Amino acid sequence: MRRSKQSDGERIVKDIKRKTRRQYSAEEKIRIVLDGLRGEDSVAELCRREGISQGIYYKWSKDFLEAGKKRLAGDIVRQANSAEVKELRSEARELKECLAELTLENRLLKKSMIGDGEDIE
């Protein structure tokens, strides 16, 4: 019985840590990586000061350098972020609805011009 309480407690602590984990913006990640590349402080000291693990620093550094390498090599195609994708999907949906309304209105106008209710195509 006691063991389940510990695992419940550990689970609660992990959930709290997960929910309160700091999110770093791209600008903050770049600043931290550039600070590390300058070499004024050791990577260990930089990571302690910024509150990140060295593994995270090295992952950001690798991503940063890979992105720079691709850019310099002429690979300028970039991935749309999720906000852009959502916005584009919303815009496409609105345009489709507008097209459907205009098509229906056009057909109704054609029917009213003919008077007999047959479609003109």
C-alpha positions as CSV (number, residue, x, y, z in Angstrom):
1,M,0.0,0.0,0.0
2,R,2.8,2.4,0.9
3,R,4.5,1.7,-2.4
4,S,1.5,2.9,-4.4
5,K,1.4,6.2,-2.4
6,Q,5.0,6.8,-3.4
7,S,4.4,6.1,-7.0
8,D,1.3,8.4,-6.9
9,G,3.4,11.1,-5.3
10,E,6.2,10.6,-7.8
11,R,3.7,10.8,-10.6
12,I,2.2,14.0,-9.2
13,V,5.7,15.6,-9.0
14,K,6.5,14.5,-12.5
15,D,3.2,16.0,-13.8
16,I,3.9,19.3,-12.0
17,K,7.4,19.5,-13.4
18,R,6.1,18.7,-16.9
19,K,3.4,21.4,-16.6
20,T,5.8,24.1,-15.1
21,R,8.7,23.4,-17.5
22,R,9.9,26.6,-19.0
23,Q,9.4,27.1,-22.7
24,Y,12.2,28.9,-24.5
25,S,11.6,31.1,-27.5
26,A,13.7,30.7,-30.6
27,E,15.4,34.0,-29.8
28,E,16.3,32.8,-26.3
29,K,17.7,29.5,-27.6
30,I,19.8,31.4,-30.2
31,R,21.1,33.8,-27.5
32,I,22.1,30.8,-25.3
33,V,23.8,29.0,-28.1
34,L,25.7,32.1,-29.2
35,D,26.8,32.7,-25.5
36,G,28.1,29.1,-25.5
37,L,29.9,29.6,-28.8
38,R,31.6,32.7,-27.6
39,G,33.3,30.6,-24.9
40,E,33.4,33.3,-22.2
41,D,32.0,30.8,-19.7
42,S,32.1,27.0,-19.8
43,V,29.1,25.2,-21.2
44,A,28.5,23.7,-17.8
45,E,28.4,27.2,-16.2
46,L,26.2,28.6,-18.9
47,C,23.7,25.7,-18.5
48,R,23.6,26.2,-14.8
49,R,23.0,29.9,-15.2
50,E,20.2,29.4,-17.8
51,G,18.7,26.4,-15.9
52,I,19.0,23.9,-18.8
53,S,20.8,20.6,-19.1
54,Q,24.0,20.3,-21.2
55,G,22.2,17.8,-23.4
56,I,19.5,20.4,-24.2
57,Y,22.3,23.0,-24.9
58,Y,24.1,20.6,-27.3
59,K,20.8,19.7,-29.1
60,W,20.0,23.4,-29.6
61,S,23.6,24.1,-30.7
62,K,23.4,21.2,-33.3
63,D,20.0,22.4,-34.6
64,F,21.3,26.0,-34.8
65,L,24.4,24.9,-36.8
66,E,22.5,22.5,-39.1
67,A,20.0,25.3,-39.9
68,G,22.8,27.7,-40.7
69,K,24.6,25.1,-42.8
70,K,21.4,24.4,-44.8
71,R,20.8,28.1,-45.3
72,L,24.3,28.8,-46.5
73,A,24.0,25.8,-48.9
74,G,21.1,27.5,-50.5
75,D,18.3,25.4,-48.9
76,I,15.8,28.2,-48.4
77,V,12.7,26.1,-48.3
78,R,11.2,26.4,-44.8
79,Q,8.5,24.5,-43.0
80,A,5.3,26.3,-42.2
81,N,4.8,26.4,-38.5
82,S,1.5,25.1,-37.0
83,A,0.0,28.5,-36.6
84,E,0.6,29.3,-40.2
85,V,-0.9,26.0,-41.2
86,K,-4.0,26.5,-39.1
87,E,-4.4,30.0,-40.6
88,L,-4.1,28.8,-44.1
89,R,-6.6,25.9,-43.5
90,S,-9.1,28.4,-42.0
91,E,-8.6,30.7,-45.0
92,A,-9.1,27.8,-47.5
93,R,-12.3,26.7,-45.7
94,E,-13.7,30.2,-45.8
95,L,-12.9,30.5,-49.5
96,K,-14.5,27.2,-50.2
97,E,-17.7,28.3,-48.4
98,C,-17.7,31.5,-50.3
99,L,-17.3,29.7,-53.6
100,A,-20.2,27.3,-52.7
101,E,-22.5,30.2,-51.8
102,L,-21.7,32.1,-55.0
103,T,-22.2,28.9,-57.1
104,L,-25.6,28.3,-55.5
105,E,-26.6,31.9,-56.0
106,N,-25.5,31.8,-59.6
107,R,-27.6,28.7,-60.3
108,L,-30.6,30.2,-58.6
109,L,-30.2,33.3,-60.7
110,K,-30.0,31.2,-63.9
111,K,-33.1,29.3,-62.9
112,S,-35.0,32.5,-62.2
113,M,-34.0,33.9,-65.7
114,I,-35.2,30.8,-67.5
115,G,-38.4,30.4,-65.5
116,D,-38.9,26.7,-66.0
117,G,-36.4,25.6,-63.3
118,E,-34.0,23.6,-65.5
119,D,-30.3,24.0,-65.1
120,I,-28.3,25.7,-67.9
121,E,-24.9,24.1,-68.3
